[in-house]
Structure formats: C-alpha cells, structure tokens
Amino acid sequence: MIRALRSSGYQPDEDKLIAMRIHGATPEWIAQMKKEGYDHVELDKLIAFRIHGVSPEFIEKIKTLGYSHPEPDQLIAMRIHGVTPEFISGLKSRGMKDLTIDQLVSLRIHGID
C-alpha cells in the first residue's frame, strides 16, 4: 500500500494510513477515482470520500445529470446533505434546471424538494 501511494505522489503518515485502511481507501479504489478524473486529490479528501460514500458510481450518475467534474468538497457536501441523483432528477422534472451544486446543497439543507 505504501509503495503504491508513494508511486502516485502521496507521502502518507501513520495516521492517514490507518484511516485509509479503516475506511477502505485502497490503492485500487484510488485508481478508480483517478479514472473518474480525481487524481492528485488530498488523502484527507479521499478518506472523506470513503466515509461519506463518494464512489465512482455516484460520480458517474452525477456526470450523466450534467455535472461534469464537481470539486471534491462539493461531492462530499452532496453526500453529507443527501443530494442524490434522484433528488436532482426530481428537481429537473419540476422545471428547476441549471442549478449549481451549491444551489442543490442549499435547497436540500433547507428542506426544499
């Protein structure tokens, strides 16, 4: 694991390695995230991805809805606040189109669906 991370440019300390192991942020999973365009993401954010359920599948679904490359913090916020592909589709079906991710998160936080 350490060799794979270092070959990818990461210098994890002991705490990050333990957190990665606990939450399943494996080199193989990190490689999947790179395929989705998320390379060189900070290890803390990759760990947060795993904790909150930001997966390659989630990213693919978000892309199909017109959000081509959300920032890591935006993806985490979406998962924390329950901005799902279904939530976005529901808003679009009711005429709320071209909303930014920040607007989607805000709507969800305030219970507007």
C-alpha positions as CSV (number, residue, x, y, z in Angstrom):
1,M,0.0,0.0,0.0
2,I,2.8,2.4,0.9
3,R,4.7,1.8,-2.3
4,A,1.6,2.3,-4.4
5,L,0.7,5.5,-2.6
6,R,4.3,6.9,-2.9
7,S,4.4,6.0,-6.6
8,S,1.3,8.1,-7.0
9,G,2.9,11.1,-5.3
10,Y,1.5,10.7,-1.8
11,Q,3.5,10.8,1.4
12,P,1.1,9.3,3.9
13,D,1.9,9.4,7.6
14,E,0.9,6.7,10.1
15,D,-2.5,8.3,10.9
16,K,-3.5,8.6,7.3
17,L,-2.5,5.0,6.6
18,I,-4.6,3.8,9.5
19,A,-7.6,6.0,8.4
20,M,-7.3,4.8,4.8
21,R,-7.2,1.1,6.0
22,I,-10.2,1.6,8.3
23,H,-12.3,3.3,5.6
24,G,-11.2,1.2,2.6
25,A,-9.4,3.9,0.7
26,T,-7.2,1.3,-1.1
27,P,-4.8,2.0,-3.9
28,E,-7.2,0.1,-6.2
29,W,-10.1,2.4,-5.2
30,I,-7.9,5.4,-5.6
31,A,-7.1,4.2,-9.1
32,Q,-10.8,4.0,-9.8
33,M,-11.2,7.6,-8.6
34,K,-8.4,8.7,-11.0
35,K,-10.3,7.1,-13.9
36,E,-13.1,9.4,-12.9
37,G,-10.8,12.4,-13.2
38,Y,-9.9,12.7,-9.5
39,D,-6.2,12.3,-9.4
40,H,-3.9,14.2,-7.0
41,V,-6.8,14.6,-4.6
42,E,-5.6,15.1,-1.0
43,L,-5.6,12.0,1.1
44,D,-7.9,13.6,3.7
45,K,-10.5,14.2,1.0
46,L,-10.1,10.7,-0.4
47,I,-10.7,9.4,3.1
48,A,-13.8,11.7,3.4
49,F,-15.0,10.3,0.0
50,R,-15.0,6.8,1.5
51,I,-16.6,7.9,4.8
52,H,-19.4,9.7,3.1
53,G,-20.0,7.4,0.1
54,V,-18.5,9.3,-2.8
55,S,-18.0,6.5,-5.2
56,P,-17.1,6.1,-8.8
57,E,-20.8,5.1,-9.4
58,F,-22.1,8.2,-7.6
59,I,-19.7,10.4,-9.7
60,E,-20.9,8.7,-13.0
61,K,-24.5,9.3,-12.1
62,I,-23.8,13.0,-11.3
63,K,-22.0,13.3,-14.6
64,T,-25.0,12.0,-16.5
65,L,-27.1,14.8,-15.0
66,G,-24.8,17.4,-16.4
67,Y,-22.3,18.0,-13.6
68,S,-19.1,17.0,-15.4
69,H,-16.4,17.4,-12.7
70,P,-17.5,18.7,-9.3
71,E,-14.8,19.7,-6.9
72,P,-14.0,17.2,-4.2
73,D,-15.5,19.4,-1.5
74,Q,-18.7,19.7,-3.5
75,L,-19.0,15.9,-3.8
76,I,-18.5,15.5,-0.1
77,A,-21.2,18.1,0.7
78,M,-23.6,16.5,-1.7
79,R,-23.3,13.2,0.1
80,I,-23.4,14.7,3.6
81,H,-26.6,16.6,2.8
82,G,-28.4,14.0,0.7
83,V,-28.1,15.5,-2.7
84,T,-28.7,12.3,-4.7
85,P,-29.1,11.8,-8.4
86,E,-32.7,11.1,-7.7
87,F,-33.1,14.4,-5.8
88,I,-31.5,16.2,-8.8
89,S,-33.7,14.4,-11.3
90,G,-36.8,15.2,-9.3
91,L,-35.9,18.9,-9.3
92,K,-35.3,18.9,-13.0
93,S,-38.6,17.2,-13.7
94,R,-40.3,20.0,-11.9
95,G,-38.6,22.6,-14.0
96,M,-35.6,23.5,-11.8
97,K,-32.8,23.2,-14.3
98,D,-29.3,24.5,-14.5
99,L,-28.9,24.6,-10.7
100,T,-25.3,24.7,-9.4
101,I,-24.1,22.1,-7.0
102,D,-24.0,24.8,-4.2
103,Q,-27.7,25.6,-5.0
104,L,-28.6,22.0,-4.9
105,V,-26.9,21.6,-1.5
106,S,-28.6,24.7,-0.2
107,L,-32.0,23.5,-1.3
108,R,-31.5,20.2,0.4
109,I,-30.3,21.8,3.6
110,H,-33.4,23.9,3.7
111,G,-35.7,21.0,3.0
112,I,-36.8,22.2,-0.4
113,D,-37.5,19.3,-2.8
